[in-house]
Amino acid sequence: MPAYQKIVWIGLGVTVIAILALSYFMFLAPESPQKTPDLPEPAALLKLQEAAAPADVEVDDPNITPLDLVLEQSDDSVRELIAAAAVPAAWHEWSRQKDLIRMVVAAVDNIANGLSPAAQLPFLAPADKFSAIEKNGNFILDPRSFRRYDHMTNAFVSVSVKIWITWYKTLRPTLEKAFKELGYPGITFSQRLQQAIEQLLQVPSINKDIKLEKKVLSFAFADVNLENLNPAQKQLLRMGPGNTTRIQKKLRELAVELNKIR
C-alpha cells in the first residue's frame, strides 16, 4: 500500500471509531428535560494523570502526518477504507452514514454540554428498549437493560490508547475545521473533547439496585443526586456498573494522553 494511502487510512478510520465511542451515550426516551450544565474547564483533566495507569503511547511520533481533509469529500474514502479493514461487521453498517466527521464533532459538542447526542446518532439506537422491573414494592432499573450496551462497550475498550491517539493526531486538523463551523469563539475541538470526557468521568458507578420513580410516560431516578445528572451522564449510568467502569477506565487513559498533546 502506498505511504499516502496508509496515512489516509489511519486518519479517516478515526471517524467511524469516534462514532462507535460516542454511541453508548444515546437514550431514546429521556426521563427528564435536558438542562444546561456547568462546563468543566479543560485544565481539570490534568488531575486525572495521577488516577490513570500509564498507557503504552508514544506521544511524539514523526510517522504521524496530520491531515486537513475536505469535509464534503471524506465519506466515500472512509467507507472504502473501512471495507478493506479487518473490523467488525457493524462498522461497515455504521460507515454508510453521511457527513461522518461533522456528525462526530456535533455529538462530542453535545456531550460536552451535557446533552444527549441522539439526534446526531439515531442509527446507533439499541435494538431492545429501556426497561424497569418491580422488586420489593419498588421500581428498579432492569439489569438486563445493561446488556443492550455490552457490544458497544466491548468495541470501544478494545481499541488501544495508542491507536486512539494516532487516529486523533492524524485527523486533528479536520476535526478542528468541522468544530470551527459551529461558531464557538475561543475554544478548540481538542478542548471540547476534553470537556466531554470530563462530563462522563463524573458519573458514579452504582453497584446496587437503582431505584426509579414512575412518571406519567417514563421513569426518573429516585435518588435526587442521580436525577440531577445531565442527560449525557444519565445515559452512561443506564449502561450499568460494569460497562460504566470499563468505559471510564479507557477515558481516563485517553485524557492523560490528550493532555500531552500540544
C-alpha positions as CSV (number, residue, x, y, z in Angstrom):
1,M,0.0,0.0,0.0
2,P,1.5,3.4,-0.9
3,A,2.5,5.6,2.0
4,Y,-0.1,8.3,1.4
5,Q,-2.9,5.7,1.3
6,K,-1.7,4.3,4.7
7,I,-1.8,7.8,6.2
8,V,-5.3,8.4,4.9
9,W,-6.5,5.1,6.3
10,I,-5.2,6.0,9.7
11,G,-6.7,9.4,9.6
12,L,-10.2,8.7,8.3
13,G,-10.6,5.5,10.3
14,V,-11.0,7.6,13.4
15,T,-14.3,8.9,12.1
16,V,-16.0,5.6,12.4
17,I,-14.2,4.7,15.6
18,A,-15.3,8.0,17.1
19,I,-18.9,7.2,16.2
20,L,-18.5,3.9,18.0
21,A,-17.1,5.5,21.0
22,L,-19.9,8.0,21.3
23,S,-22.7,5.6,20.6
24,Y,-23.3,4.5,24.1
25,F,-24.4,8.0,25.2
26,M,-27.7,7.7,23.4
27,F,-31.1,7.2,25.1
28,L,-34.4,7.1,23.1
29,A,-36.7,8.3,25.9
30,P,-35.0,10.6,28.4
31,E,-36.9,10.7,31.8
32,S,-36.4,14.4,32.4
33,P,-35.9,17.7,30.5
34,Q,-32.3,18.4,29.4
35,K,-30.7,21.2,31.4
36,T,-27.7,23.3,30.8
37,P,-24.8,22.1,32.9
38,D,-21.6,23.9,34.1
39,L,-18.9,23.0,31.6
40,P,-15.7,21.7,33.1
41,E,-12.5,23.5,32.4
42,P,-10.2,21.5,30.1
43,A,-7.4,22.0,32.6
44,A,-9.3,20.0,35.1
45,L,-8.3,16.8,33.2
46,L,-4.7,17.4,34.3
47,K,-5.7,16.0,37.7
48,L,-6.6,12.7,36.0
49,Q,-2.9,11.9,35.3
50,E,-2.4,10.7,38.9
51,A,-5.5,8.5,38.8
52,A,-4.9,6.7,35.5
53,A,-2.3,4.0,34.8
54,P,0.4,4.9,32.3
55,A,-0.6,3.9,28.7
56,D,1.7,2.5,26.1
57,V,1.7,5.6,23.9
58,E,4.4,7.4,22.0
59,V,3.4,11.0,22.2
60,D,5.8,12.3,19.7
61,D,5.6,10.1,16.6
62,P,7.3,11.5,13.5
63,N,5.4,9.0,11.3
64,I,2.1,10.6,12.0
65,T,1.1,13.2,9.4
66,P,-1.9,15.4,10.4
67,L,-4.4,15.6,7.6
68,D,-6.6,18.6,6.7
69,L,-9.3,17.0,4.6
70,V,-12.1,18.4,2.6
71,L,-15.1,17.6,4.8
72,E,-17.6,17.2,1.9
73,Q,-15.4,14.6,0.2
74,S,-14.4,12.4,3.1
75,D,-17.3,9.9,3.4
76,D,-16.6,7.8,0.4
77,S,-12.9,7.4,1.4
78,V,-14.0,6.3,4.9
79,R,-16.3,3.7,3.5
80,E,-13.8,2.3,1.1
81,L,-11.1,2.1,3.8
82,I,-13.3,0.6,6.4
83,A,-14.5,-2.0,3.8
84,A,-10.8,-3.0,3.3
85,A,-10.0,-3.2,7.0
86,A,-10.4,-6.2,9.4
87,V,-13.2,-4.7,11.6
88,P,-16.5,-6.0,13.0
89,A,-19.3,-6.1,10.5
90,A,-21.2,-3.4,12.4
91,W,-18.6,-0.9,11.4
92,H,-19.4,-1.4,7.8
93,E,-23.1,-0.7,8.5
94,W,-22.3,2.5,10.6
95,S,-20.0,3.9,7.9
96,R,-22.9,4.2,5.5
97,Q,-24.0,7.4,7.2
98,K,-23.4,10.7,5.6
99,D,-21.2,13.6,6.8
100,L,-19.4,11.4,9.3
101,I,-16.8,13.9,10.6
102,R,-19.3,16.7,11.2
103,M,-21.6,14.1,12.9
104,V,-18.9,13.1,15.3
105,V,-17.9,16.7,16.1
106,A,-21.6,17.6,16.8
107,A,-22.0,14.6,19.1
108,V,-18.9,15.4,21.1
109,D,-20.1,19.0,21.4
110,N,-23.5,17.8,22.8
111,I,-21.9,15.5,25.3
112,A,-19.6,18.3,26.5
113,N,-22.7,20.4,27.0
114,G,-24.3,17.6,29.0
115,L,-26.8,16.9,26.2
116,S,-27.8,13.6,24.5
117,P,-26.3,13.1,21.0
118,A,-29.3,11.0,20.0
119,A,-30.3,13.5,17.3
120,Q,-26.9,13.0,15.6
121,L,-26.7,9.3,16.1
122,P,-30.2,7.8,15.6
123,F,-28.8,4.8,13.7
124,L,-27.0,3.6,16.8
125,A,-30.1,3.1,18.9
126,P,-30.1,-0.2,20.8
127,A,-32.5,-2.8,19.3
128,D,-34.0,-3.5,22.7
129,K,-36.0,-0.9,24.7
130,F,-35.2,0.5,28.1
131,S,-37.0,-1.5,30.8
132,A,-37.8,-1.3,34.5
133,I,-38.9,-4.1,36.8
134,E,-40.7,-4.1,40.2
135,K,-38.8,-5.5,43.1
136,N,-39.9,-5.5,46.8
137,G,-42.5,-2.9,46.0
138,N,-40.1,-0.6,44.2
139,F,-39.4,0.0,40.5
140,I,-35.7,-0.5,39.7
141,L,-33.6,-0.3,36.5
142,D,-33.7,-3.7,34.9
143,P,-30.2,-5.2,35.0
144,R,-31.0,-6.9,31.7
145,S,-31.1,-3.5,30.1
146,F,-27.4,-3.1,30.7
147,R,-26.7,-5.8,28.1
148,R,-28.0,-3.6,25.3
149,Y,-24.7,-1.8,25.5
150,D,-22.2,-4.6,26.0
151,H,-21.4,-4.8,22.3
152,M,-20.7,-1.1,22.0
153,T,-18.6,-1.1,25.2
154,N,-16.6,-4.1,24.1
155,A,-15.8,-2.4,20.8
156,F,-14.8,0.9,22.4
157,V,-12.5,-0.5,25.0
158,S,-10.9,-3.0,22.6
159,V,-9.2,-0.1,20.7
160,S,-5.8,0.6,22.3
161,V,-4.9,4.1,23.6
162,K,-2.0,4.2,21.2
163,I,-4.3,3.6,18.2
164,W,-6.8,6.2,19.5
165,I,-4.1,8.8,19.9
166,T,-2.7,8.0,16.5
167,W,-6.1,8.5,14.9
168,Y,-6.8,11.6,16.8
169,K,-3.4,13.3,16.0
170,T,-3.7,12.4,12.3
171,L,-7.3,13.7,11.9
172,R,-7.0,16.6,14.3
173,P,-6.9,19.4,11.6
174,T,-10.1,18.1,10.0
175,L,-11.8,17.8,13.3
176,E,-10.9,21.3,14.3
177,K,-12.2,22.6,10.9
178,A,-15.5,20.9,11.5
179,F,-15.8,22.2,15.0
180,K,-15.0,25.8,13.8
181,E,-18.1,25.6,11.7
182,L,-20.2,25.5,14.9
183,G,-19.1,29.1,15.6
184,Y,-17.8,28.9,19.2
185,P,-15.3,31.7,20.0
186,G,-12.1,31.0,22.0
187,I,-12.3,27.2,22.2
188,T,-10.9,24.3,20.1
189,F,-12.3,20.9,19.4
190,S,-9.4,19.5,21.5
191,Q,-10.7,21.4,24.5
192,R,-14.3,20.4,23.8
193,L,-13.3,16.7,23.6
194,Q,-11.6,17.0,27.0
195,Q,-14.8,18.6,28.4
196,A,-16.9,15.8,27.0
197,I,-14.6,13.2,28.7
198,E,-14.7,15.1,32.0
199,Q,-18.5,15.1,31.9
200,L,-18.6,11.3,31.7
201,L,-15.9,10.7,34.3
202,Q,-18.1,12.4,36.9
203,V,-20.7,9.6,36.6
204,P,-20.8,7.4,39.7
205,S,-20.7,3.6,39.4
206,I,-23.7,2.2,41.2
207,N,-23.2,-1.5,42.3
208,K,-26.7,-2.0,43.7
209,D,-30.3,-1.8,42.5
210,I,-31.0,1.7,41.0
211,K,-34.5,2.7,42.2
212,L,-36.8,4.6,39.9
213,E,-39.9,6.7,40.2
214,K,-42.8,6.1,37.8
215,K,-43.8,9.3,35.9
216,V,-46.7,9.7,33.5
217,L,-44.9,8.5,30.4
218,S,-41.5,7.4,31.7
219,F,-39.3,6.9,34.8
220,A,-37.0,9.1,36.9
221,F,-34.2,8.2,39.3
222,A,-35.4,8.0,42.9
223,D,-32.1,9.3,44.1
224,V,-32.0,13.0,43.7
225,N,-28.3,13.0,43.1
226,L,-28.7,10.7,40.2
227,E,-31.7,12.5,38.8
228,N,-29.7,15.8,38.9
229,L,-27.1,14.3,36.5
230,N,-27.3,15.7,33.0
231,P,-28.7,13.6,30.1
232,A,-25.3,12.5,28.8
233,Q,-24.2,11.4,32.3
234,K,-27.5,9.6,32.9
235,Q,-27.1,7.6,29.7
236,L,-23.7,6.3,30.9
237,L,-25.2,5.4,34.2
238,R,-28.0,3.4,32.5
239,M,-25.4,1.3,30.8
240,G,-24.7,-0.5,34.1
241,P,-21.8,-0.5,36.5
242,G,-19.7,-3.0,34.5
243,N,-19.9,-1.0,31.3
244,T,-19.5,2.3,33.1
245,T,-16.3,1.2,34.9
246,R,-14.7,-0.2,31.7
247,I,-15.6,2.9,29.7
248,Q,-14.3,5.3,32.3
249,K,-11.1,3.4,32.7
250,K,-10.4,3.9,29.0
251,L,-11.5,7.5,29.1
252,R,-9.1,8.3,31.9
253,E,-6.2,6.7,29.9
254,L,-7.2,8.8,26.9
255,A,-7.5,12.0,29.0
256,V,-3.9,11.6,30.2
257,E,-2.5,11.2,26.7
258,L,-4.7,14.0,25.2
259,N,-3.2,16.4,27.8
260,K,0.3,15.6,26.5
261,I,-0.6,16.8,23.0
262,R,0.0,20.5,22.2
